[in-house]
Amino acid sequence: MTDVVDSDELLRRIRRARAFAQQEERTWRARGDGLRASDPEAAREAAVRTLAYEAVLRVLDEILTPGRHPEPGHRVKPVT
């Protein structure tokens, strides 16, 4: 765990983590949608996990491309 990594390796690791989080978010969203009618408790658990992965994605997106993502709940005003 004390290995020194260069910036390129760190970027690769962050991108892999983002790809994994994105896949997990999709998986839990689909699982929750499928369980909504048959098992409401499991659907709630899937919804919580979906939200957790969405949060991870927002953080990793901000690390990869700082300043390009609006804050949650922040609406961008249309240009007139």
N, C-alpha and C positions, 0 to 999 in steps of 0.2 A: 504494500500500500504506500510505500515511500518512493515509488518510482517517479522520476522526473519525466514529464511529458512536454513536448513542444506544443505550440499553439495550434498547429495543424491537427495533431492527434486529439487535442482537447475538443476542437471543432467537430471532428469526426465522431467522437463519443457523444457530444451533445446532439448531433444530428441523428445518431442511432437511437438515443434515448427519446427524441421527439417522434421518430417513426414508430417506435414501440408504443409510446403513449397514445399516439393517434390510432393505431390498430386496436389497442385495448379499449379506447373510448368508443370506437365503432362496435366492437364486440359486445360491450356492456349495454350500449344503447339498443342494439338489436335484441339482446337477451331480455332486456326490460320490456321492450315492445311486445315480445312474444309471450311474456309472463303476465302482462297486465290483467287479462281477464281470468286466467286460471289460478294465479298465485300472487295476490296483491302484496304480500310481505316480501317475497323474493323480488318482485318488480320494484319495490321501494329500495331494497338493497342494491339492485342494479342501477337505479337512478342515482343513488349516492355515489357509487363507484364511477358512474359516468361523469358526474360533477367533479369528482376528484381528478380524473384524467383531463377534463377540460381545464382545470386550474393549472395542472402541470404543463399542458400545452401552451397556455397563455404565458407562463413564466419562461419556458424554453423559447417561444417565439420572440419574446422581448429580449432575451439574451442574444439570439441569432440576428435579429433585425431591430435594434433599439429605436424606440420612438415611432414606429410605423403602425402600432396597434392601439386603437382607442381603449381607454379603461372600461372595464365592465360597467354597464349602466350609463356610460357616457355617450350621448348622442352627438353625432357630428352634424353641424348646421349645414344645410344645403347652400351652395353659392348662388346668389341671385344676381 
